[in-house]
Structure formats: structure tokens, C-alpha cells
Amino acid sequence: MAYYIIGGDGKTYGPKPDREIREWIREGRLNATSNIATEGSEDWRPLSEFPEFANDLNPAAAPVGAVQPPQVIQPQAQP
């Protein structure tokens, strides 16, 4: 899917693929309040309303593989 973006300068950019939107989020060029629309739509909404970018906007909330249990260290006997 491709998207159009309204930049901080008020200009419209696009169409841009989702990978470029993700890159711009990582670079700080887009944030949750940035207005975007899908290609072929005139429905401009904040980026936060697009579930496909939720993990990109809040990477701390993204699932991170399996969590390893803490390692238990047994004290060694003193000679």
C-alpha cells in the first residue's frame, strides 16, 4: 500500500511505500500526529490511527521474542 503525507512544511508528499513511512518515523520526520492518507483516498488522518504503524510509533510496546528466565547463581562453597 502507498501513502500520501502532509509534511511539516505543509506540502503533500507521495505516494510513498510503507517501508519509507517506517523509515521516516525512525528518523523523526513523522510522528503520531502527522497527517497521512492512503493512495486513492481523501481521508486524511493522524498516523496514530493506522494500526500498521503502531509498532513503529511505539517500539517499546512491540513484542520482543521469548523472554529468558533469570539465571540462578549458586554460591560456591568456601575451602
PAGUZA-898018 format. One record per atom (N, C-alpha, C): z, y, x; residue number from 0; atom name. Coordinates in nm, 3 decimals, padded with zeros to 5 digits. Example, Ala and Ser with C-alpha at 12.3 -4.5 7.8 and 13.67 -1.06 7.14 Angstrom:
residues 2
<tilo zz="00.780" yy="-00.569" xx="01.319" n="0" atom="N"/>
<tilo zz="00.780" yy="-00.450" xx="01.230" n="0" atom="CA"/>
<tilo zz="00.780" yy="-00.330" xx="01.320" n="0" atom="C"/>
<tilo zz="00.708" yy="-00.225" xx="01.285" n="1" atom="N"/>
<tilo zz="00.714" yy="-00.106" xx="01.367" n="1" atom="CA"/>
<tilo zz="00.787" yy="00.003" xx="01.290" n="1" atom="C"/>
end
This chain:
residues 79
<tilo zz="00.000" yy="-00.117" xx="00.084" n="0" atom="N"/>
<tilo zz="00.000" yy="00.000" xx="00.000" n="0" atom="CA"/>
<tilo zz="00.000" yy="00.124" xx="00.089" n="0" atom="C"/>
<tilo zz="-00.060" yy="00.227" xx="00.041" n="1" atom="N"/>
<tilo zz="-00.066" yy="00.353" xx="00.116" n="1" atom="CA"/>
<tilo zz="00.007" yy="00.462" xx="00.037" n="1" atom="C"/>
<tilo zz="00.053" yy="00.563" xx="00.111" n="2" atom="N"/>
<tilo zz="00.137" yy="00.667" xx="00.053" n="2" atom="CA"/>
<tilo zz="00.089" yy="00.805" xx="00.098" n="2" atom="C"/>
<tilo zz="00.118" yy="00.904" xx="00.014" n="3" atom="N"/>
<tilo zz="00.098" yy="01.045" xx="00.049" n="3" atom="CA"/>
<tilo zz="00.236" yy="01.106" xx="00.065" n="3" atom="C"/>
<tilo zz="00.248" yy="01.197" xx="00.159" n="4" atom="N"/>
<tilo zz="00.376" yy="01.259" xx="00.192" n="4" atom="CA"/>
<tilo zz="00.361" yy="01.410" xx="00.189" n="4" atom="C"/>
<tilo zz="00.464" yy="01.477" xx="00.138" n="5" atom="N"/>
<tilo zz="00.468" yy="01.624" xx="00.149" n="5" atom="CA"/>
<tilo zz="00.557" yy="01.653" xx="00.269" n="5" atom="C"/>
<tilo zz="00.499" yy="01.710" xx="00.372" n="6" atom="N"/>
<tilo zz="00.572" yy="01.740" xx="00.495" n="6" atom="CA"/>
<tilo zz="00.665" yy="01.858" xx="00.481" n="6" atom="C"/>
<tilo zz="00.748" yy="01.877" xx="00.581" n="7" atom="N"/>
<tilo zz="00.839" yy="01.990" xx="00.584" n="7" atom="CA"/>
<tilo zz="00.767" yy="02.124" xx="00.582" n="7" atom="C"/>
<tilo zz="00.638" yy="02.122" xx="00.620" n="8" atom="N"/>
<tilo zz="00.558" yy="02.244" xx="00.618" n="8" atom="CA"/>
<tilo zz="00.492" yy="02.267" xx="00.482" n="8" atom="C"/>
<tilo zz="00.521" yy="02.178" xx="00.384" n="9" atom="N"/>
<tilo zz="00.466" yy="02.193" xx="00.251" n="9" atom="CA"/>
<tilo zz="00.326" yy="02.135" xx="00.234" n="9" atom="C"/>
<tilo zz="00.268" yy="02.084" xx="00.343" n="10" atom="N"/>
<tilo zz="00.134" yy="02.025" xx="00.337" n="10" atom="CA"/>
<tilo zz="00.142" yy="01.879" xx="00.296" n="10" atom="C"/>
<tilo zz="00.034" yy="01.830" xx="00.237" n="11" atom="N"/>
<tilo zz="00.026" yy="01.690" xx="00.197" n="11" atom="CA"/>
<tilo zz="-00.046" yy="01.611" xx="00.305" n="11" atom="C"/>
<tilo zz="00.012" yy="01.496" xx="00.340" n="12" atom="N"/>
<tilo zz="-00.045" yy="01.409" xx="00.443" n="12" atom="CA"/>
<tilo zz="-00.070" yy="01.271" xx="00.383" n="12" atom="C"/>
<tilo zz="-00.178" yy="01.208" xx="00.425" n="13" atom="N"/>
<tilo zz="-00.204" yy="01.072" xx="00.381" n="13" atom="CA"/>
<tilo zz="-00.349" yy="01.052" xx="00.345" n="13" atom="C"/>
<tilo zz="-00.381" yy="00.933" xx="00.306" n="14" atom="N"/>
<tilo zz="-00.289" yy="00.823" xx="00.283" n="14" atom="CA"/>
<tilo zz="-00.241" yy="00.761" xx="00.414" n="14" atom="C"/>
<tilo zz="-00.114" yy="00.719" xx="00.413" n="15" atom="N"/>
<tilo zz="-00.051" yy="00.658" xx="00.530" n="15" atom="CA"/>
<tilo zz="-00.001" yy="00.518" xx="00.492" n="15" atom="C"/>
<tilo zz="-00.021" yy="00.420" xx="00.580" n="16" atom="N"/>
<tilo zz="00.029" yy="00.285" xx="00.552" n="16" atom="CA"/>
<tilo zz="00.182" yy="00.280" xx="00.563" n="16" atom="C"/>
<tilo zz="00.241" yy="00.179" xx="00.500" n="17" atom="N"/>
<tilo zz="00.387" yy="00.167" xx="00.502" n="17" atom="CA"/>
<tilo zz="00.445" yy="00.160" xx="00.643" n="17" atom="C"/>
<tilo zz="00.374" yy="00.099" xx="00.737" n="18" atom="N"/>
<tilo zz="00.426" yy="00.091" xx="00.875" n="18" atom="CA"/>
<tilo zz="00.440" yy="00.230" xx="00.935" n="18" atom="C"/>
<tilo zz="00.349" yy="00.321" xx="00.901" n="19" atom="N"/>
<tilo zz="00.360" yy="00.457" xx="00.954" n="19" atom="CA"/>
<tilo zz="00.474" yy="00.534" xx="00.887" n="19" atom="C"/>
<tilo zz="00.497" yy="00.507" xx="00.758" n="20" atom="N"/>
<tilo zz="00.610" yy="00.569" xx="00.689" n="20" atom="CA"/>
<tilo zz="00.740" yy="00.524" xx="00.757" n="20" atom="C"/>
<tilo zz="00.751" yy="00.395" xx="00.788" n="21" atom="N"/>
<tilo zz="00.870" yy="00.343" xx="00.855" n="21" atom="CA"/>
<tilo zz="00.888" yy="00.407" xx="00.993" n="21" atom="C"/>
<tilo zz="00.779" yy="00.423" xx="01.064" n="22" atom="N"/>
<tilo zz="00.784" yy="00.487" xx="01.197" n="22" atom="CA"/>
<tilo zz="00.833" yy="00.631" xx="01.184" n="22" atom="C"/>
<tilo zz="00.783" yy="00.703" xx="01.085" n="23" atom="N"/>
<tilo zz="00.824" yy="00.842" xx="01.066" n="23" atom="CA"/>
<tilo zz="00.971" yy="00.852" xx="01.026" n="23" atom="C"/>
<tilo zz="01.021" yy="00.753" xx="00.952" n="24" atom="N"/>
<tilo zz="01.164" yy="00.751" xx="00.918" n="24" atom="CA"/>
<tilo zz="01.245" yy="00.734" xx="01.047" n="24" atom="C"/>
<tilo zz="01.206" yy="00.638" xx="01.131" n="25" atom="N"/>
<tilo zz="01.277" yy="00.615" xx="01.259" n="25" atom="CA"/>
<tilo zz="01.275" yy="00.739" xx="01.347" n="25" atom="C"/>
<tilo zz="01.164" yy="00.812" xx="01.345" n="26" atom="N"/>
<tilo zz="01.151" yy="00.933" xx="01.428" n="26" atom="CA"/>
<tilo zz="01.224" yy="01.053" xx="01.368" n="26" atom="C"/>
<tilo zz="01.275" yy="01.040" xx="01.246" n="27" atom="N"/>
<tilo zz="01.343" yy="01.151" xx="01.180" n="27" atom="CA"/>
<tilo zz="01.248" yy="01.249" xx="01.114" n="27" atom="C"/>
<tilo zz="01.123" yy="01.212" xx="01.102" n="28" atom="N"/>
<tilo zz="01.024" yy="01.301" xx="01.039" n="28" atom="CA"/>
<tilo zz="01.028" yy="01.291" xx="00.887" n="28" atom="C"/>
<tilo zz="01.084" yy="01.182" xx="00.835" n="29" atom="N"/>
<tilo zz="01.103" yy="01.163" xx="00.691" n="29" atom="CA"/>
<tilo zz="01.247" yy="01.120" xx="00.668" n="29" atom="C"/>
<tilo zz="01.300" yy="01.157" xx="00.551" n="30" atom="N"/>
<tilo zz="01.435" yy="01.113" xx="00.515" n="30" atom="CA"/>
<tilo zz="01.438" yy="01.081" xx="00.366" n="30" atom="C"/>
<tilo zz="01.555" yy="01.048" xx="00.315" n="31" atom="N"/>
<tilo zz="01.570" yy="01.005" xx="00.176" n="31" atom="CA"/>
<tilo zz="01.519" yy="01.107" xx="00.075" n="31" atom="C"/>
<tilo zz="01.520" yy="01.235" xx="00.111" n="32" atom="N"/>
<tilo zz="01.477" yy="01.337" xx="00.015" n="32" atom="CA"/>
<tilo zz="01.330" yy="01.378" xx="00.031" n="32" atom="C"/>
<tilo zz="01.262" yy="01.320" xx="00.127" n="33" atom="N"/>
<tilo zz="01.119" yy="01.351" xx="00.146" n="33" atom="CA"/>
<tilo zz="01.041" yy="01.305" xx="00.023" n="33" atom="C"/>
<tilo zz="00.952" yy="01.389" xx="-00.025" n="34" atom="N"/>
<tilo zz="00.872" yy="01.353" xx="-00.143" n="34" atom="CA"/>
<tilo zz="00.748" yy="01.276" xx="-00.102" n="34" atom="C"/>
<tilo zz="00.728" yy="01.161" xx="-00.166" n="35" atom="N"/>
<tilo zz="00.610" yy="01.080" xx="-00.141" n="35" atom="CA"/>
<tilo zz="00.556" yy="01.027" xx="-00.274" n="35" atom="C"/>
<tilo zz="00.432" yy="00.985" xx="-00.270" n="36" atom="N"/>
<tilo zz="00.366" yy="00.924" xx="-00.386" n="36" atom="CA"/>
<tilo zz="00.278" yy="00.812" xx="-00.336" n="36" atom="C"/>
<tilo zz="00.262" yy="00.709" xx="-00.417" n="37" atom="N"/>
<tilo zz="00.172" yy="00.601" xx="-00.379" n="37" atom="CA"/>
<tilo zz="00.029" yy="00.648" xx="-00.400" n="37" atom="C"/>
<tilo zz="-00.061" yy="00.590" xx="-00.323" n="38" atom="N"/>
<tilo zz="-00.203" yy="00.625" xx="-00.335" n="38" atom="CA"/>
<tilo zz="-00.248" yy="00.595" xx="-00.477" n="38" atom="C"/>
<tilo zz="-00.317" yy="00.691" xx="-00.537" n="39" atom="N"/>
<tilo zz="-00.367" yy="00.676" xx="-00.674" n="39" atom="CA"/>
<tilo zz="-00.269" yy="00.722" xx="-00.780" n="39" atom="C"/>
<tilo zz="-00.151" yy="00.771" xx="-00.738" n="40" atom="N"/>
<tilo zz="-00.050" yy="00.818" xx="-00.833" n="40" atom="CA"/>
<tilo zz="-00.022" yy="00.965" xx="-00.810" n="40" atom="C"/>
<tilo zz="00.015" yy="01.032" xx="-00.916" n="41" atom="N"/>
<tilo zz="00.055" yy="01.173" xx="-00.904" n="41" atom="CA"/>
<tilo zz="00.206" yy="01.186" xx="-00.926" n="41" atom="C"/>
<tilo zz="00.275" yy="01.073" xx="-00.923" n="42" atom="N"/>
<tilo zz="00.418" yy="01.066" xx="-00.945" n="42" atom="CA"/>
<tilo zz="00.492" yy="01.085" xx="-00.813" n="42" atom="C"/>
<tilo zz="00.525" yy="01.210" xx="-00.779" n="43" atom="N"/>
<tilo zz="00.596" yy="01.240" xx="-00.655" n="43" atom="CA"/>
<tilo zz="00.744" yy="01.214" xx="-00.677" n="43" atom="C"/>
<tilo zz="00.802" yy="01.135" xx="-00.586" n="44" atom="N"/>
<tilo zz="00.944" yy="01.101" xx="-00.595" n="44" atom="CA"/>
<tilo zz="01.007" yy="01.106" xx="-00.456" n="44" atom="C"/>
<tilo zz="01.140" yy="01.119" xx="-00.452" n="45" atom="N"/>
<tilo zz="01.207" yy="01.113" xx="-00.321" n="45" atom="CA"/>
<tilo zz="01.190" yy="00.975" xx="-00.260" n="45" atom="C"/>
<tilo zz="01.180" yy="00.971" xx="-00.131" n="46" atom="N"/>
<tilo zz="01.162" yy="00.846" xx="-00.058" n="46" atom="CA"/>
<tilo zz="01.272" yy="00.746" xx="-00.093" n="46" atom="C"/>
<tilo zz="01.392" yy="00.793" xx="-00.123" n="47" atom="N"/>
<tilo zz="01.505" yy="00.705" xx="-00.156" n="47" atom="CA"/>
<tilo zz="01.479" yy="00.622" xx="-00.281" n="47" atom="C"/>
<tilo zz="01.385" yy="00.660" xx="-00.364" n="48" atom="N"/>
<tilo zz="01.355" yy="00.587" xx="-00.487" n="48" atom="CA"/>
<tilo zz="01.255" yy="00.473" xx="-00.465" n="48" atom="C"/>
<tilo zz="01.211" yy="00.454" xx="-00.341" n="49" atom="N"/>
<tilo zz="01.117" yy="00.347" xx="-00.310" n="49" atom="CA"/>
<tilo zz="01.195" yy="00.232" xx="-00.245" n="49" atom="C"/>
<tilo zz="01.220" yy="00.124" xx="-00.320" n="50" atom="N"/>
<tilo zz="01.301" yy="00.015" xx="-00.265" n="50" atom="CA"/>
<tilo zz="01.245" yy="-00.047" xx="-00.138" n="50" atom="C"/>
<tilo zz="01.114" yy="-00.039" xx="-00.119" n="51" atom="N"/>
<tilo zz="01.053" yy="-00.098" xx="00.001" n="51" atom="CA"/>
<tilo zz="01.096" yy="-00.028" xx="00.130" n="51" atom="C"/>
<tilo zz="01.156" yy="00.092" xx="00.118" n="52" atom="N"/>
<tilo zz="01.201" yy="00.165" xx="00.237" n="52" atom="CA"/>
<tilo zz="01.354" yy="00.174" xx="00.247" n="52" atom="C"/>
<tilo zz="01.426" yy="00.105" xx="00.160" n="53" atom="N"/>
<tilo zz="01.573" yy="00.114" xx="00.157" n="53" atom="CA"/>
<tilo zz="01.634" yy="00.075" xx="00.291" n="53" atom="C"/>
<tilo zz="01.590" yy="-00.035" xx="00.350" n="54" atom="N"/>
<tilo zz="01.648" yy="-00.079" xx="00.478" n="54" atom="CA"/>
<tilo zz="01.610" yy="00.015" xx="00.592" n="54" atom="C"/>
<tilo zz="01.497" yy="00.081" xx="00.580" n="55" atom="N"/>
<tilo zz="01.456" yy="00.175" xx="00.685" n="55" atom="CA"/>
<tilo zz="01.539" yy="00.302" xx="00.679" n="55" atom="C"/>
<tilo zz="01.575" yy="00.345" xx="00.558" n="56" atom="N"/>
<tilo zz="01.655" yy="00.466" xx="00.542" n="56" atom="CA"/>
<tilo zz="01.801" yy="00.444" xx="00.578" n="56" atom="C"/>
<tilo zz="01.849" yy="00.321" xx="00.561" n="57" atom="N"/>
<tilo zz="01.988" yy="00.290" xx="00.588" n="57" atom="CA"/>
<tilo zz="01.996" yy="00.161" xx="00.669" n="57" atom="C"/>
<tilo zz="01.957" yy="00.165" xx="00.797" n="58" atom="N"/>
<tilo zz="01.953" yy="00.042" xx="00.876" n="58" atom="CA"/>
<tilo zz="02.087" yy="-00.027" xx="00.891" n="58" atom="C"/>
<tilo zz="02.198" yy="00.045" xx="00.879" n="59" atom="N"/>
<tilo zz="02.329" yy="-00.018" xx="00.892" n="59" atom="CA"/>
<tilo zz="02.355" yy="-00.114" xx="00.778" n="59" atom="C"/>
<tilo zz="02.292" yy="-00.093" xx="00.664" n="60" atom="N"/>
<tilo zz="02.312" yy="-00.180" xx="00.548" n="60" atom="CA"/>
<tilo zz="02.217" yy="-00.299" xx="00.548" n="60" atom="C"/>
<tilo zz="02.123" yy="-00.301" xx="00.640" n="61" atom="N"/>
<tilo zz="02.026" yy="-00.410" xx="00.645" n="61" atom="CA"/>
<tilo zz="02.094" yy="-00.539" xx="00.691" n="61" atom="C"/>
<tilo zz="02.052" yy="-00.652" xx="00.634" n="62" atom="N"/>
<tilo zz="02.112" yy="-00.779" xx="00.677" n="62" atom="CA"/>
<tilo zz="02.084" yy="-00.806" xx="00.823" n="62" atom="C"/>
<tilo zz="02.181" yy="-00.859" xx="00.891" n="63" atom="N"/>
<tilo zz="02.168" yy="-00.884" xx="01.035" n="63" atom="CA"/>
<tilo zz="02.190" yy="-01.031" xx="01.061" n="63" atom="C"/>
<tilo zz="02.102" yy="-01.118" xx="01.046" n="64" atom="N"/>
<tilo zz="02.116" yy="-01.260" xx="01.081" n="64" atom="CA"/>
<tilo zz="02.253" yy="-01.319" xx="01.054" n="64" atom="C"/>
<tilo zz="02.276" yy="-01.435" xx="01.104" n="65" atom="N"/>
<tilo zz="02.403" yy="-01.504" xx="01.085" n="65" atom="CA"/>
<tilo zz="02.511" yy="-01.442" xx="01.173" n="65" atom="C"/>
<tilo zz="02.628" yy="-01.429" xx="01.116" n="66" atom="N"/>
<tilo zz="02.741" yy="-01.373" xx="01.190" n="66" atom="CA"/>
<tilo zz="02.815" yy="-01.488" xx="01.259" n="66" atom="C"/>
<tilo zz="02.839" yy="-01.473" xx="01.386" n="67" atom="N"/>
<tilo zz="02.909" yy="-01.574" xx="01.462" n="67" atom="CA"/>
<tilo zz="03.059" yy="-01.558" xx="01.441" n="67" atom="C"/>
<tilo zz="03.132" yy="-01.670" xx="01.422" n="68" atom="N"/>
<tilo zz="03.278" yy="-01.660" xx="01.407" n="68" atom="CA"/>
<tilo zz="03.339" yy="-01.616" xx="01.540" n="68" atom="C"/>
<tilo zz="03.457" yy="-01.553" xx="01.535" n="69" atom="N"/>
<tilo zz="03.520" yy="-01.511" xx="01.660" n="69" atom="CA"/>
<tilo zz="03.555" yy="-01.633" xx="01.745" n="69" atom="C"/>
<tilo zz="03.548" yy="-01.615" xx="01.874" n="70" atom="N"/>
<tilo zz="03.578" yy="-01.723" xx="01.968" n="70" atom="CA"/>
<tilo zz="03.729" yy="-01.722" xx="01.995" n="70" atom="C"/>
<tilo zz="03.789" yy="-01.840" xx="01.983" n="71" atom="N"/>
<tilo zz="03.932" yy="-01.852" xx="02.008" n="71" atom="CA"/>
<tilo zz="03.950" yy="-01.893" xx="02.155" n="71" atom="C"/>
<tilo zz="04.030" yy="-01.817" xx="02.228" n="72" atom="N"/>
<tilo zz="04.054" yy="-01.845" xx="02.369" n="72" atom="CA"/>
<tilo zz="04.195" yy="-01.899" xx="02.380" n="72" atom="C"/>
<tilo zz="04.204" yy="-02.020" xx="02.431" n="73" atom="N"/>
<tilo zz="04.334" yy="-02.084" xx="02.450" n="73" atom="CA"/>
<tilo zz="04.394" yy="-02.037" xx="02.583" n="73" atom="C"/>
<tilo zz="04.522" yy="-02.002" xx="02.583" n="74" atom="N"/>
<tilo zz="04.584" yy="-01.963" xx="02.710" n="74" atom="CA"/>
<tilo zz="04.590" yy="-02.084" xx="02.804" n="74" atom="C"/>
<tilo zz="04.570" yy="-02.058" xx="02.931" n="75" atom="N"/>
<tilo zz="04.576" yy="-02.167" xx="03.029" n="75" atom="CA"/>
<tilo zz="04.720" yy="-02.184" xx="03.075" n="75" atom="C"/>
<tilo zz="04.755" yy="-02.309" xx="03.099" n="76" atom="N"/>
<tilo zz="04.891" yy="-02.339" xx="03.147" n="76" atom="CA"/>
<tilo zz="04.908" yy="-02.285" xx="03.288" n="76" atom="C"/>
<tilo zz="05.023" yy="-02.230" xx="03.314" n="77" atom="N"/>
<tilo zz="05.054" yy="-02.177" xx="03.448" n="77" atom="CA"/>
<tilo zz="05.107" yy="-02.290" xx="03.535" n="77" atom="C"/>
<tilo zz="05.065" yy="-02.301" xx="03.662" n="78" atom="N"/>
<tilo zz="05.113" yy="-02.408" xx="03.751" n="78" atom="CA"/>
<tilo zz="05.258" yy="-02.388" xx="03.790" n="78" atom="C"/>
end
